């Protein structure tokens, strides 16, 4: 298992796995309810849409896939990345998705209300780090993104312009994880 994400209401979680799948779990029974199958490489990360009806997965196969939680069916495949993807995040309002990885770019897509194939357009692709981007997170208000790279940098981005507004250096090693904290900003570790 490479990654785990909790559902918005907390009764469920999803896991991303080396076996090329993501799994949707019930916390009470600790049993898998649904498996999302379709990636051609490791599923590196999984994130829930705020409305709880969709999960997004990013993979070493250079794609982001959007999945219907109720049916397990793939809704969309976002294919613009040139290399492996390591991370994905969905804005708090559910209208945007960002993904990043080995090609050092942060890509942003708009999300339609039904997430169907061909309705989720690429908005921007920004060269963001000198080396692979290992994690990304939205601020709780959706106005900022924090990215962590293997270049020992953590960068803060304005989401309206996708402009870098600050950069922080890690002295010891690269930061492997970033997260938004409610009403407090970000944390990196």
TORSE-802155 format. One record per residue (C-alpha): x, y, z. Coordinates in nm, 3 decimals, always signed. Layout:
REM TORSE-802155
<<X,Y,Z>> ...
END
This chain:
REM TORSE-802155
<<+0.000,+0.000,+0.000>> <<+0.146,+0.334,-0.110>> <<-0.121,+0.573,+0.016>> <<-0.444,+0.595,+0.217>> <<-0.713,+0.866,+0.215>> <<-1.017,+0.912,+0.437>> <<-1.360,+0.981,+0.290>> <<-1.520,+1.320,+0.368>> <<-1.762,+1.166,+0.622>> <<-1.502,+0.936,+0.775>> <<-1.688,+0.603,+0.753>> <<-1.480,+0.490,+0.459>> <<-1.126,+0.509,+0.331>> <<-0.940,+0.422,+0.013>> <<-0.596,+0.275,-0.041>> <<-0.357,+0.294,-0.338>> <<-0.144,-0.009,-0.406>> <<+0.158,-0.157,-0.579>> <<-0.074,-0.417,-0.737>> <<-0.209,-0.149,-0.979>> <<-0.540,-0.110,-0.793>> <<-0.711,+0.121,-0.547>> <<-0.952,-0.020,-0.291>> <<-1.253,+0.139,-0.119>> <<-1.294,+0.016,+0.241>> <<-1.552,+0.034,+0.521>> <<-1.392,+0.141,+0.852>> <<-1.644,-0.048,+1.068>> <<-1.611,-0.388,+0.903>> <<-1.251,-0.342,+0.782>> <<-1.359,-0.511,+0.462>> <<-1.308,-0.400,+0.101>> <<-1.628,-0.275,-0.061>> <<-1.497,-0.200,-0.408>> <<-1.177,-0.233,-0.608>> <<-1.080,+0.014,-0.881>> <<-0.893,-0.170,-1.157>> <<-0.752,-0.016,-1.476>> <<-0.408,+0.136,-1.419>> <<-0.110,-0.020,-1.600>> <<+0.138,+0.052,-1.319>> <<+0.149,+0.110,-0.941>> <<-0.127,+0.333,-0.807>> <<+0.078,+0.590,-0.614>> <<-0.198,+0.794,-0.452>> <<-0.573,+0.825,-0.404>> <<-0.790,+1.124,-0.304>> <<-1.163,+1.167,-0.242>> <<-1.372,+1.436,-0.407>> <<-1.532,+1.655,-0.135>> <<-1.882,+1.536,-0.234>> <<-1.781,+1.175,-0.158>> <<-1.901,+1.029,-0.490>> <<-1.566,+1.005,-0.671>> <<-1.205,+0.912,-0.602>> <<-0.906,+1.016,-0.812>> <<-0.599,+0.796,-0.848>> <<-0.255,+0.883,-0.987>> <<-0.023,+0.618,-1.123>> <<+0.316,+0.534,-1.258>> <<+0.138,+0.479,-1.591>> <<+0.131,+0.863,-1.628>> <<-0.244,+0.893,-1.582>> <<-0.499,+1.022,-1.334>> <<-0.819,+0.822,-1.330>> <<-1.152,+0.935,-1.185>> <<-1.370,+0.656,-1.041>> <<-1.738,+0.638,-0.944>> <<-1.742,+0.510,-0.585>> <<-2.093,+0.362,-0.606>> <<-2.026,+0.148,-0.915>> <<-1.647,+0.120,-0.932>> <<-1.655,+0.233,-1.295>> <<-1.390,+0.457,-1.445>> <<-1.536,+0.796,-1.532>> <<-1.234,+0.966,-1.693>> <<-0.865,+0.921,-1.766>> <<-0.645,+1.234,-1.768>> <<-0.342,+1.154,-1.986>> <<-0.138,+1.471,-2.024>> <<+0.159,+1.378,-1.803>> <<+0.484,+1.280,-1.977>> <<+0.622,+1.070,-1.688>> <<+0.509,+0.887,-1.375>> <<+0.265,+1.063,-1.143>> <<+0.322,+1.056,-0.767>> <<+0.053,+1.282,-0.624>> <<-0.293,+1.423,-0.677>> <<-0.510,+1.673,-0.485>> <<-0.864,+1.802,-0.527>> <<-0.964,+2.157,-0.434>> <<-1.195,+2.198,-0.134>> <<-1.477,+2.323,-0.360>> <<-1.432,+2.018,-0.585>> <<-1.390,+2.222,-0.903>> <<-1.018,+2.161,-0.963>> <<-0.774,+1.871,-0.955>> <<-0.394,+1.898,-0.955>> <<-0.144,+1.620,-1.020>> <<+0.236,+1.606,-1.030>> <<+0.528,+1.368,-1.044>> <<+0.849,+1.285,-1.227>> <<+0.815,+1.540,-1.510>> <<+0.842,+1.825,-1.253>> <<+0.514,+1.986,-1.357>> <<+0.195,+2.069,-1.170>> <<-0.103,+2.018,-1.398>> <<-0.446,+2.158,-1.314>> <<-0.775,+2.031,-1.457>> <<-1.126,+2.167,-1.415>> <<-1.370,+1.904,-1.289>> <<-1.721,+1.883,-1.428>> <<-2.016,+1.803,-1.203>> <<-2.047,+1.446,-1.334>> <<-1.672,+1.383,-1.402>> <<-1.755,+1.211,-1.733>> <<-1.502,+1.138,-2.006>> <<-1.402,+1.447,-2.204>> <<-1.562,+1.699,-1.965>> <<-1.262,+1.761,-1.737>> <<-1.031,+1.996,-1.923>> <<-0.665,+2.076,-1.865>> <<-0.632,+2.437,-1.740>> <<-0.258,+2.473,-1.686>> <<+0.075,+2.294,-1.682>> <<+0.347,+2.470,-1.481>> <<+0.712,+2.371,-1.451>> <<+0.741,+2.365,-1.071>> <<+1.054,+2.187,-0.939>> <<+1.400,+2.086,-1.064>> <<+1.336,+1.722,-0.965>> <<+1.028,+1.503,-0.917>> <<+0.734,+1.639,-0.719>> <<+0.648,+1.390,-0.444>> <<+0.342,+1.547,-0.280>> <<+0.093,+1.827,-0.326>> <<-0.190,+1.973,-0.115>> <<-0.454,+2.246,-0.142>> <<-0.508,+2.499,+0.135>> <<-0.849,+2.477,+0.299>> <<-0.971,+2.786,+0.114>> <<-0.839,+2.654,-0.221>> <<-0.635,+2.969,-0.286>> <<-0.293,+2.808,-0.233>> <<-0.115,+2.485,-0.320>> <<+0.189,+2.348,-0.143>> <<+0.424,+2.120,-0.340>> <<+0.719,+1.914,-0.215>> <<+0.998,+1.806,-0.445>> <<+1.305,+1.585,-0.448>> <<+1.500,+1.909,-0.505>> <<+1.473,+1.975,-0.125>> <<+1.221,+2.252,-0.184>> <<+0.867,+2.305,-0.062>> <<+0.689,+2.566,-0.272>> <<+0.375,+2.770,-0.212>> <<+0.161,+2.852,-0.518>> <<-0.120,+3.101,-0.583>> <<-0.389,+2.888,-0.752>> <<-0.548,+3.172,-0.950>> <<-0.230,+3.245,-1.144>> <<-0.037,+2.923,-1.068>> <<+0.244,+3.153,-0.960>> <<+0.508,+3.055,-0.706>> <<+0.479,+3.291,-0.408>> <<+0.729,+3.132,-0.167>> <<+0.989,+2.855,-0.146>> <<+1.129,+2.680,+0.159>> <<+1.446,+2.471,+0.169>> <<+1.482,+2.147,+0.359>> <<+1.835,+2.126,+0.499>> <<+1.853,+1.753,+0.573>> <<+1.658,+1.573,+0.302>> <<+1.363,+1.621,+0.071>> <<+1.018,+1.655,+0.225>> <<+0.802,+1.352,+0.147>> <<+0.459,+1.478,+0.255>> <<+0.257,+1.800,+0.281>> <<-0.094,+1.864,+0.418>> <<-0.335,+2.148,+0.487>> <<-0.432,+2.211,+0.848>> <<-0.777,+2.357,+0.914>> <<-0.750,+2.734,+0.970>> <<-0.376,+2.706,+1.033>> <<-0.208,+2.676,+0.693>> <<+0.017,+2.388,+0.592>> <<+0.249,+2.130,+0.744>> <<+0.535,+1.948,+0.573>> <<+0.722,+1.642,+0.687>> 
END
